[in-house]
């Protein structure tokens, strides 16, 4: 095909597009634009974008999917609530001694999301430890919720989504059969410039995975696959 033919075809396609699209000559280009995306390569029509989203979709700090319908993050704030609604959460595990912000409590109440306090250790004493209230008992409670598909979709969170959340997710990875190097790498990915805590990694390494009881009839499919 000649270069002239290619140019003619392109011009013809653009002309047809303009004829079939109800544009107003006075419309600002920033309000109505035609974008050609990867869907066009599949033989689909051009996509007309009239305007951006009406609401900002902002994930919480350190948000990340862990497995299908299982997520982790720092404490969500009101700006994150539209994003959380898209997840259709059924359960939020809050890993802290203190209560979350009132706005999160109200959000869970309005949308019938069960908020589970899995790391409360108000009395301290002999059970107080360097993991900000996370005890073996509280970790097991959180994991028993995670291994039950009835609680999904599910979000695990703490203040910043780093150490306490990383501890629980790290113990979950141990249950799934991950090696310690991979578990540590995932934990450190969320700890920021200060790096991870060696005590957290030692706790994950020493955690007895046999303490978590898994019901195969209720366990998520990705967990059953990992246990095969």
Secondary structure by P-SEA (a helix, b strand, c coil): ccaaaaaaaaaaaaaaaaaacccccccccccbbbbbcccccccccbbbbccccccccccccccccccccccccccccccaaaaaaaacccbbbbcccccccaaaaaaaaaabbbbbbccccccccccccccccccaaaaaaaaaaaaccccccbbbbcccccaaaaaaaaaaaaaacccaaaaaaaaacccccccccaaaaaaaaaccccccccccccccaaaaaaac
